[in-house]
């Protein structure tokens, strides 16, 4: 993966930049020590590392604004960073740019039960929002698996999902308002505690823009009533096809479970060896279905889903009868990633979405690819919404294995697009999938996205090298190429 | 005023050709589907009417994938029928505003519904139009056909242009295809009606229903005494007093249990009745479509505010103006019909809005004469920085302002 070549002229001005940034963020808010910068050299995609020119840790929105305005004035690149848990390299630094760390923006500003929302600074962790409102019977719905450490600001940048998003939506569906700063230092508010935008839905555009459009300094998120009851079913199948058919049948019956997760044989065995929760080991696929709501509803739906499971050929069925048991059903699924660490020195988590009906074909093809690349692949699958997470097992100490793992990952993502799916369901494009964007989008599609980038950041200073395989100058993007020719509609009947 | 030419492309390729022709000849385009929402926003004075009504039909429907792909001029009625075969629906409950101008013949097209970007009463809990658009294809003002989003329900690849195009009133591009998320239709529904509450008490009751009780209300509205009699549901209209509506939807046993919970928790709030699924469907489409104000000519506004502030603002407006109003979205939306005025009382309404919610909300003029909508901005004036950014975004879709010029802002 090639990042844009560092601008040596900018690197040469480092001390000038540092003193100007220190004038805005005094004290320890500007980090330039080589050793200290190491802490920021990568995010959750640890295969890529780069020390930034400096790290700036502002404490107020005014400081953010002044830092950005300064960077804008001197053409200095900026990589915004929250908790640094991106799995796609969204916060990978640049040698000739600063990392703008939002770590000091870690306060919950307001809990508003009357309007069912919470106002937070961007580096409040995802789970802290739920923790803050749980005592009153509320929670924040998006729950990416990194929720203990990932930040709301990062969730907004990536439009993060989680296991419950088929029923409760992704971050963008749970975001009401933002305060943000543009690269020229302009501070603005979008949305608030009301629903629906006044005009163009800029809030919807900013969410999921991977740090390329602006820096978020405050967010208003929706909170929901915690469901009264949650129960889970664990269904084992001899064939992956049957598990996939069962998911389709549940949806066809009009049931939208809180979560539907499929694990394949390798994932089941690894998880069971890791947490010992009694997963069946003689099945090819395990389907975990969670239902939530009032008790009467959950009881009713559990019966329906159990029947569907039987009709679809489940060979083992367990239904949680206690909260402890429900959590044990989840324990294996939630341990799937760390469990890979037990059976392989390294693993690489791929993230694509497919139409669910393609699951058997896709898993078979992944199996064939796995054999031809000589790397094992375990599959966990947010089955409800078609979001597939193949986990490629490799050993970075063996020459060429990381590269082979990445090639296999790219082949799997191309397969996802081929069958009608997309490159990323929830981890973002970042640097990881940047060069695959052409697989999913035509040039005109990418051009239109890049023009939006130009509307926010016409010098391309915010998070360059991410998302787009090629960067065009904004002047070029704005050029019109109209081919004056035969007016095809000139002869159409006039009213 | 001269009657503009009409171009009627029959497929996406012809739409692109039409846009290129317009660019080449320096002409502007008014985009039109079914026309039922044409009188929302500012009147458009364009050289050519780009009639998209032939770009119609269901492209693909994968019920088990929860994905529907349609051409923009597909009638909502056709989509509803198709989805009903699989017990599914568009959960955001797209409103039909034709009746506001006395046109009850059609519920409009999906393209129109997405371009105005509004949800109905279920928007409170199921999200708005923006939350159900997975992908768009269109032709931008550079004359290029482009696609954004995808055809699966979960996707974060690239910028989310689908949300931006939703609610853009045709000012960004000519849409040629939409991919939508569909969901199972609730098997059963019921509505609890509580009578006689004033606005403030109603907002409190709606909040209670949403916040305190294990009932999962899907919609909450309040019809003051001046509006409730306009309902076609006798149980609501006949008492002649205010009616607060709480909708519960889901599987039968769930609806029964939640309704019982709701009744027992709100038992002492006021006298109530329960509406069955059929009556429930009728009254919620009245709430969503604002049919209480159908076929009138008086200015009609829709205000969007933090729900808990709704009653304060409603009471102030009722005091200041000669008007009728009701609340949807648990107080978060106020529909307000005023007496006629040169500015449709925009100054008073937006002034009160500013005082009560200080920028956290907006007032949209949903019905007024062409003259009024020309001179009074139908959309809330934006702060200068947001207005600048909005204009830069628009210009990056349509630099020569050929699509629906002036529809959102003059």
Interface residues (C-beta under 8 A of the other chain):
Chain A: X112 X113 X114 X115 X116 X158 X159 X161 X165 X166 X169 X170 X172 X173 X177 X182 X186 X187 X188 X189 X190 X192 X193 X194 X195 X196 X197 X198 X199 X200 X201 X202 X204 X205 X207 X208 X209 X213 X225 X228 X248 X251 X252 X254 X255 X256 X293 X294 X295 X296 X297 X299 X300 X301 X353 X354 X355 X356 X357 X382 X385 X386 X387 X420 X421 X422 X423 X424 X425 X426 X427 X428 X429 X433 X437 X440 X441 X442 X444 X445 X446 X447 X448 X449 X451 X452 X453 X454 X455 X456 X467 X477 X478 X480 X481 X482 X483 X484 X485 X487 X488 X489 X490 X492 X493 X494 X495
Chain B: X3 X5 X6 X7 X8 X9 X14 X17 X18 X20 X21 X23 X24 X25 X48 X49 X62 X63 X64 X65 X66 X67 X86 X87 X117 X118 X119 X123 X124 X127 X128 X130 X131 X140 X142 X143 X144 X145 X146 X147 X148 X150 X151 X152 X153 X154 X155 X156 X157 X158 X159 X160 X161 X163 X164 X166 X167 X168 X172 X183 X184 X185 X187 X207 X210 X211 X214 X215 X216 X250 X251 X253 X254 X256 X257 X258 X261 X304 X305 X306 X307 X308 X329 X332 X333 X357 X359 X360 X361 X362 X364 X379 X380 X382 X383 X385 X386 X389 X390 X392 X393 X394 X395 X396 X397 X399 X400 X408 X409
